[in-house]
Amino acid sequence: MDGIFDIIVIGSGPAGVSAALTARQRGKSALIITTAPEDSPLYRAERVDNYPGLPGATGAELVEAFVKHAEASGVGIMRGRALAVADLGGVYGVSVGSDFVQGGAVVLACGLARAKPFPGEAEYLGRGVSYCATCDGMLYRGRRVAVVGLSADAPEEAEYLRSIGCEVEYFDASRAKRYAVLGAERVTGLEADGETYPADAVFIFRGAVAPDSLLPGLALAGGSIVVDSAMATNMPGVFAAGDCTGAPYQVAKAAGEGNIAGLSACKYLENKTKEEK
């Protein structure tokens, strides 16, 4: 799905859906970029009793209802992992796997990225470390690759790599807890719980990408995105809402912030249009 939208929302939780719905109500086109619903901590909640009007709903029921509401309102849903957001001068471009979309404004509702990068991960990014099987898999056809599966869609990504001829060694939480990427000029292997596995590439699939990895230069405090009362970040046209802005990690708080972020993104675009006339 390639295209240009008024507002791109990264994340399909309560914050992201609320922002997208608000954008649609203000006459703006909106696209939600999201990974598998099962990656959301909310999806795995057995019972949510403090969301108004829906006592006792499971997390899965809430997530499915949110996305269904968004789709019925004309919000586009793009399944995939947002890998990078770039300021293209007046618009933002978002890389989603091997696809690329653009938006006049961006709302980050990507949840809480709990995991820190593995040792060696940042150093070898682009030199054997990858987050996208469809983007980089063909580079390693017929070669050994390690897959660290920390997201719901990781097995599918690993199977894709096998299907194009990669020799895949798969790791998940049941196999190892501690990882490090090894290399010299390029990746040479993966260390898992102290044991070394030779590999020409390491594909890492997480449910959420750290915000500053997604958008370098984004202001953070204690790992959370810094926002003002309008949910605006330090970057013009970029807003944030929900767990990625910090505690409390509650559905109602996320939905409210998403509404504000959606309104602010619309106002930003409207003011920008006036300035250009």
LINNORZI-V783174 format. One record per backbone hydrogen bond with DSSP energy under -1.0 kcal/mol. CO is the residue of the C=O (numbers start at 1). NH is the residue of the N-H. Records with the same first field share a line. If there is no record, write none. Layout:
CO = NH, NH
This chain:
3 = 102
5 = 104
6 = 105
7 = 31
8 = 107
9 = 33
10 = 109
13 = 17
14 = 18
15 = 19
16 = 20
17 = 21
18 = 22
19 = 23
20 = 24
21 = 25
22 = 26
23 = 28
24 = 27
29 = 7
30 = 76
31 = 9
32 = 78
33 = 11
34 = 80
36 = 39
37 = 40
42 = 45
45 = 59
51 = 54
54 = 57
57 = 48
58 = 62
59 = 63
60 = 64
61 = 65
62 = 66
63 = 67
64 = 68
65 = 69
66 = 70
67 = 71
68 = 72
69 = 73
70 = 75
71 = 74
76 = 32
78 = 34
81 = 97
84 = 95
86 = 93
91 = 88
92 = 103
93 = 86
94 = 101
95 = 83
96 = 99
99 = 96
101 = 94
102 = 5
103 = 92
105 = 8
106 = 239
107 = 10
108 = 241
112 = 114
118 = 121
119 = 181
120 = 124
124 = 127, 129
127 = 187
128 = 202
129 = 126
130 = 204
132 = 136
133 = 137
136 = 139
137 = 140
138 = 141
140 = 143
143 = 167
144 = 200
145 = 169
146 = 203
147 = 171
148 = 205
151 = 154
153 = 157
154 = 158
155 = 159
156 = 160
157 = 161
158 = 162
159 = 163
160 = 164
161 = 166
162 = 165
165 = 142
167 = 145
169 = 147
171 = 149
172 = 175, 176
178 = 193
180 = 191
182 = 188, 189
186 = 184
188 = 199
189 = 182
190 = 197
191 = 180
192 = 195
195 = 192
197 = 190
201 = 146
202 = 130
203 = 148
205 = 150
210 = 213, 214
211 = 215
214 = 85
215 = 218
219 = 226
221 = 224
224 = 221
228 = 231
231 = 240
232 = 228
235 = 238
237 = 106
238 = 233
239 = 108
242 = 245
243 = 246
244 = 225
248 = 250
250 = 254
251 = 255
252 = 256
253 = 257
254 = 258
255 = 259
256 = 260
257 = 261
258 = 262
259 = 263
260 = 264
261 = 265
262 = 266
263 = 267
264 = 268
265 = 269
266 = 270
267 = 271
268 = 272
269 = 273
270 = 274
271 = 275
272 = 276
